[in-house]
Amino acid sequence: MQTHSNRHTLVLVCTMFLGGAALAHTDADEAIPDAPGVKASLAAAVSSLSAKDKLPSQAMPGYLIKGDVGIDRRGIQLEHGVAQLGYRFDQTLGAQLAIGAHGKDPLHVEAAWLQARGFSPSMDWTVGVGRQRPSLGKVMTRTGHLDSFGLMPLAKQALTDGDWIEDGLEASLKRQMAGLDWTLDAGVWRGRSFPGRAASSANPAVHLGAVGHHDAGEWAVDAFVAQLKPQARGSRIFNATGAHTHAAPVCDASLNGVVCFEGRSRLWGVSAQWEGRTLPVTVTGAMLWRNEQGSLISRNGQGQYDGRNRGEWLQAVWRMAPAWDVGVRLERLKADQSLMGAGASLVASEGGFGNYSRLQRQIAMAGYALAPWADLRLELGRDSASVTAARFAALRLVLQWDRSFSK
């Protein structure tokens, strides 16, 4: 596959056919048109980030993720591109397909989803199957995905390896009660994407959300929990001079160049958002946890691992004029980890635990709407790990379009 050519084609198509506002890879409820017909969406963000040195958060050693050096965001690159198609066969059945691209990574399927829906006087329901992002709430799902700020939040970068995309099935119920709009999502997922990997059993995830409406604005609160049982999840032996690769580390009998985790991984989070009407300010906050217990093994030893990871972010965006907005985002990430057993110190070193640092990031942003389908955004920020810090500036062009075609 000529992925380099395909990525440029994706950006070119986005720029040629723009004509209305859109969202990037959305959930099925938004991607599939409400009436029978087709809904097509294209989105892309091209960024240019300038920093004297690489960002301290790039590799994230000590968080037991894939173990490579991460993506260097400096220079001009495709931050994210998505081509999406939604189709509704009738009032009950619909489908969604989304193809995405990131930087130099190969094209990948972000969504391939078949969904049925139904309505009753008391509640609405949907049931879907295929590949999708598990429902975690609007804040968790959309932040870092072609939003107002360019960098993926530290919490999502470390705890779910970015956007969490999985194969599985999910059922949802929506109803109004006590003056609030409630949503309950329950899914069962294969768990083959991080923080799982080659799981042998079904992995449940549950999300509960509530939305309230007021004359002054709208608020939303969400909470979710997912339980996974990863087997043979690999993390490359830490090497600060290595290269980034999209391929997942392989845990086999040779244990060549990897440390391998097997056990339990619990992922959960809470988020809230206030979107004002009289005062055009949107305030968002989120906290994400990943706790893991199990065995960690390499060629040189093994141990019983206990890891507790936590990340959060808080941001505010002010629509100061119809075409202008400004905002700030504050982020933190930390981990507490222990490894006990024969050769544990060597395994911990190979896992990069000795290079662990708490991470922080602060960003100020200003955006201008060039057109309904194009935003130009400038960011100034500081990325820090312990005593190391890097200041950066980024210029982003975000293009988004969609159009519906009824039968």
C-alpha positions in Angstrom: 0.0 0.0 0.0 1.4 3.4 -0.9 0.4 5.1 2.4 2.4 8.2 1.8 0.5 8.9 -1.5 -2.8 7.9 0.1 -2.4 10.3 3.0 -1.8 13.2 0.6 -4.8 12.2 -1.4 -6.9 12.3 1.7 -5.8 15.8 2.5 -6.4 16.9 -1.2 -9.9 15.5 -1.2 -10.7 17.4 2.0 -9.6 20.7 0.5 -11.3 20.2 -2.8 -14.8 19.4 -1.6 -15.2 21.5 1.5 -18.5 23.4 1.8 -20.0 23.1 5.3 -19.2 22.4 8.9 -18.5 18.9 10.2 -17.1 16.8 12.9 -14.3 14.3 12.5 -14.8 10.6 13.2 -18.0 10.8 15.3 -20.0 8.1 16.9 -22.6 6.3 14.9 -25.5 8.5 16.2 -24.0 11.5 14.5 -22.2 9.8 11.5 -25.3 7.9 10.3 -28.0 10.3 8.9 -31.3 10.4 10.7 -33.4 9.8 7.5 -32.7 7.1 4.9 -29.8 8.2 2.7 -26.1 9.0 2.8 -23.9 11.3 4.9 -20.3 11.9 3.8 -17.7 13.6 6.0 -14.1 14.7 5.4 -11.8 16.2 7.9 -8.1 17.0 8.2 -5.7 19.0 10.4 -2.2 20.0 9.1 0.1 21.3 11.8 3.5 22.9 12.1 5.1 22.7 15.5 8.3 24.5 16.4 10.4 23.6 19.5 14.1 23.8 20.2 14.1 20.2 21.5 11.7 17.3 21.3 8.9 17.5 23.8 9.6 15.7 27.1 6.3 13.9 26.8 7.1 12.3 23.5 8.4 8.9 24.7 6.7 8.6 28.1 9.1 6.0 29.6 7.8 4.5 32.8 4.1 4.3 31.9 4.3 0.8 30.5 2.9 1.6 27.0 4.4 0.4 23.7 7.9 1.5 24.6 9.1 3.3 21.5 10.3 6.9 21.4 6.9 8.2 20.3 6.0 10.7 17.6 8.1 13.8 17.1 5.5 16.5 16.4 8.0 19.1 15.3 7.8 20.3 11.7 4.9 20.2 9.2 2.8 17.0 9.2 -0.6 15.6 8.9 -1.9 15.7 12.4 -5.0 13.7 11.6 -7.2 13.0 8.5 -10.5 11.2 8.4 -12.8 10.2 5.5 -16.2 9.0 6.8 -19.4 7.6 5.2 -22.7 7.0 7.0 -25.7 5.2 5.4 -29.2 4.7 6.7 -31.1 1.8 5.0 -34.4 2.5 6.7 -35.7 4.0 10.0 -34.1 1.0 11.9 -30.8 0.0 10.3 -27.7 2.1 9.5 -24.0 1.7 9.0 -20.8 3.8 9.3 -17.3 3.5 7.8 -14.4 5.8 8.8 -10.8 5.7 7.4 -8.1 7.6 9.2 -4.5 8.7 8.9 -1.9 10.1 11.3 1.5 11.5 10.3 3.5 8.7 8.7 1.4 5.9 10.2 -0.5 3.6 7.7 -4.1 4.2 6.9 -6.4 2.5 9.3 -10.1 1.7 9.9 -11.4 3.9 12.7 -15.0 2.7 12.4 -16.9 -0.1 10.6 -20.2 -0.2 12.5 -23.6 -1.6 11.8 -26.3 -0.2 14.1 -30.0 -0.9 14.7 -32.2 1.6 16.6 -35.7 1.7 18.0 -38.0 4.2 19.7 -40.7 4.0 22.4 -42.6 6.6 24.5 -40.3 6.0 27.5 -36.9 5.6 25.9 -34.8 5.2 22.7 -32.4 2.4 22.1 -29.6 1.4 19.8 -27.5 -1.8 19.3 -24.3 -1.8 17.3 -21.6 -4.2 16.3 -18.2 -3.9 14.5 -15.3 -1.5 15.1 -15.9 1.8 17.0 -14.6 3.9 19.8 -16.3 2.6 23.0 -18.7 5.2 24.4 -16.8 7.1 27.2 -18.7 10.4 27.0 -18.4 13.4 24.8 -15.4 14.9 26.5 -13.3 11.8 26.6 -14.2 10.7 23.1 -13.6 14.0 21.2 -10.7 15.6 23.1 -7.5 15.2 21.1 -9.4 14.3 17.9 -9.3 17.4 15.7 -10.5 19.6 18.5 -9.5 23.2 19.5 -6.0 22.0 20.7 -3.6 20.0 18.6 -1.8 17.7 21.0 -3.4 14.6 22.3 -4.0 15.1 26.1 -1.2 13.4 28.2 -3.8 11.3 30.0 -5.2 9.8 26.7 -1.7 9.5 25.3 -0.4 7.4 28.2 -3.5 5.5 29.5 -5.2 4.5 26.2 -2.4 5.1 23.6 -4.5 7.9 22.1 -8.0 7.2 20.7 -9.2 3.9 22.0 -10.6 2.0 19.0 -12.0 -1.6 19.4 -14.0 -4.4 17.9 -17.1 -5.4 19.7 -20.8 -4.7 20.3 -22.6 -2.1 22.3 -26.1 -1.4 23.4 -27.4 2.1 24.4 -30.5 3.4 26.1 -31.6 7.1 26.2 -34.4 8.6 28.2 -35.5 11.7 29.9 -35.9 11.6 33.7 -36.0 14.2 36.4 -35.5 16.9 33.9 -32.3 15.4 32.6 -31.3 13.6 29.4 -29.7 10.2 30.5 -27.6 7.9 28.4 -26.5 4.4 29.4 -24.0 2.4 27.2 -22.9 -1.1 27.9 -20.5 -2.9 25.5 -18.4 -6.0 25.2 -15.1 -5.6 23.4 -12.3 -7.8 22.1 -9.6 -5.9 24.0 -7.0 -6.2 21.3 -6.1 -2.5 21.4 -4.2 -0.9 24.2 -4.6 -1.2 27.2 -5.6 -4.7 26.2 -3.7 -6.9 23.7 -4.4 -10.4 22.5 -7.1 -10.8 25.2 -8.7 -14.3 25.4 -12.0 -13.2 26.9 -14.7 -10.6 26.4 -14.0 -7.2 28.0 -17.0 -5.2 29.4 -17.3 -1.4 29.4 -20.1 0.7 30.9 -20.8 4.4 30.5 -23.4 6.6 32.2 -24.0 10.2 31.2 -26.4 13.0 32.0 -27.1 16.3 30.3 -29.0 19.2 31.8 -30.3 22.3 30.1 -30.6 25.8 31.6 -31.3 29.3 30.2 -27.7 30.2 30.9 -26.3 27.1 29.1 -25.9 23.3 29.1 -23.9 21.0 31.3 -22.9 17.4 30.8 -21.4 14.8 33.2 -20.1 11.4 32.2 -18.5 8.4 33.9 -17.2 5.1 32.6 -15.4 1.9 33.6 -13.8 -0.8 31.5 -12.3 -4.1 32.7 -9.7 -5.8 30.5 -7.6 -9.0 30.9 -4.6 -8.4 28.6 -2.4 -11.4 27.8 1.1 -11.1 26.3 0.9 -7.3 25.9 4.3 -6.2 24.9 6.3 -3.1 25.6 9.6 -2.6 23.9 12.7 -2.4 26.1 13.3 1.2 26.6 15.8 2.8 24.2 15.9 6.6 24.0 17.6 6.6 20.6 15.2 4.1 18.9 12.6 4.8 16.2 8.9 5.3 16.4 6.9 2.4 14.9 3.1 1.8 14.5 3.5 -1.9 14.9 2.6 -3.5 18.2 5.5 -5.2 20.2 5.3 -9.0 19.8 5.4 -11.2 22.9 6.5 -14.7 21.9 8.6 -17.4 23.4 11.8 -15.6 22.5 11.0 -12.5 24.5 13.3 -10.6 22.1 13.6 -6.9 23.0 10.3 -6.7 25.0 8.9 -6.9 28.4 5.5 -8.6 28.5 2.5 -7.9 30.8 -0.3 -10.3 31.6 -3.0 -9.7 34.2 -5.9 -7.3 34.8 -6.3 -3.7 33.6 -9.1 -1.5 34.8 -9.7 1.8 33.0 -12.1 4.4 34.3 -12.8 8.1 34.1 -15.1 11.0 34.8 -15.6 14.2 32.8 -17.8 17.3 32.9 -18.5 20.2 30.5 -20.3 23.5 30.8 -21.3 25.3 27.6 -22.6 28.8 28.3 -25.2 30.7 26.3 -25.4 34.1 27.8 -21.6 34.0 28.4 -20.0 32.1 25.4 -17.5 30.1 27.4 -17.1 26.3 27.4 -15.3 24.8 30.4 -14.2 21.2 30.3 -12.6 18.9 32.9 -11.7 15.2 32.8 -9.8 12.6 35.0 -8.7 9.2 33.7 -7.2 6.3 35.7 -5.6 3.0 34.7 -4.8 0.4 37.4 -3.0 -2.8 36.5 -2.0 -5.9 38.4 -0.3 -9.0 37.0 3.1 -10.4 35.9 5.8 -8.6 34.0 8.4 -10.7 32.4 11.5 -10.3 30.1 14.4 -12.5 29.1 16.2 -11.5 32.3 13.6 -12.0 35.0 10.0 -11.5 36.0 8.0 -9.9 38.8 4.6 -9.1 40.1 3.6 -5.7 38.8 1.2 -3.1 40.3 0.7 0.1 38.4 -1.5 3.0 39.1 -1.7 5.7 36.5 -3.7 8.9 36.6 -4.1 11.9 34.2 -6.3 14.9 34.1 -6.9 18.0 32.1 -8.9 21.3 32.5 -9.6 23.7 29.7 -11.7 26.7 28.9 -12.5 28.2 25.5 -14.1 31.7 25.1 -15.9 32.5 21.8 -15.0 36.2 22.0 -16.4 37.0 18.5 -18.3 35.1 15.8 -15.0 34.2 14.1 -12.6 34.3 17.0 -12.0 32.1 20.1 -9.3 31.8 22.7 -8.6 29.2 25.2 -6.2 27.5 27.7 -5.6 23.9 28.6 -3.8 22.6 31.7 -2.7 18.9 32.0 -1.0 16.6 34.5 0.0 12.9 34.4 1.6 10.6 37.0 2.1 6.9 37.8 2.9 4.9 40.9 4.4 1.5 40.1 6.0 -1.4 42.0 7.6 -4.6 40.8 8.5 -7.5 43.1 10.3 -10.7 42.3 13.4 -12.4 40.9 15.3 -10.0 38.7 12.7 -7.3 39.2 15.2 -4.5 39.2 16.5 -5.5 35.8 13.0 -5.9 34.4 12.0 -2.5 35.8 15.1 -0.9 34.1 14.2 -2.6 30.8 10.6 -1.3 31.1 11.9 2.3 31.5 10.7 2.8 35.0 14.0 4.4 36.0 13.3 7.2 33.5 9.8 7.9 34.8 8.8 11.5 35.3 5.6 13.2 36.2 4.4 15.2 33.2 2.7 18.6 32.9 1.6 20.7 30.0 0.1 24.2 29.6 -1.2 25.6 26.4 -2.7 28.9 25.3 -4.7 28.9 22.0 -6.2 31.5 19.6 -8.4 30.4 16.7 -9.9 32.2 13.7 -12.6 30.8 11.4 -11.4 31.5 7.9 -14.7 29.9 6.6 -17.4 27.7 8.0 -15.2 24.7 7.0 -11.7 26.0 7.9 -10.1 27.2 11.1 -6.6 28.6 11.6 -5.2 28.1 15.1 -2.1 29.3 16.9 -0.9 27.6 20.1 1.9 28.5 22.6 2.7 26.0 25.2 5.1 24.5 27.7 5.7 20.7 28.1 7.6 19.6 31.2 8.9 16.4 32.9 10.6 16.8 36.3 13.5 19.3 35.6 13.2 19.1 31.8 10.9 21.5 30.0 10.4 22.6 26.4 8.4 25.6 25.1 6.7 25.2 21.7 4.6 27.1 19.2 2.2 25.5 16.7 0.2 26.7 13.8 -2.7 24.5 12.7 -5.1 24.4 9.7 -8.3 22.4 10.5 -10.6 21.5 7.6 -14.0 19.9 8.2 -16.9 19.2 5.9 -20.0 17.0 5.7 -23.1 16.7 3.5 -26.2 14.5 3.6 -27.9 13.0 0.5 -31.5 11.7 1.1 -32.9 8.8 -0.8 
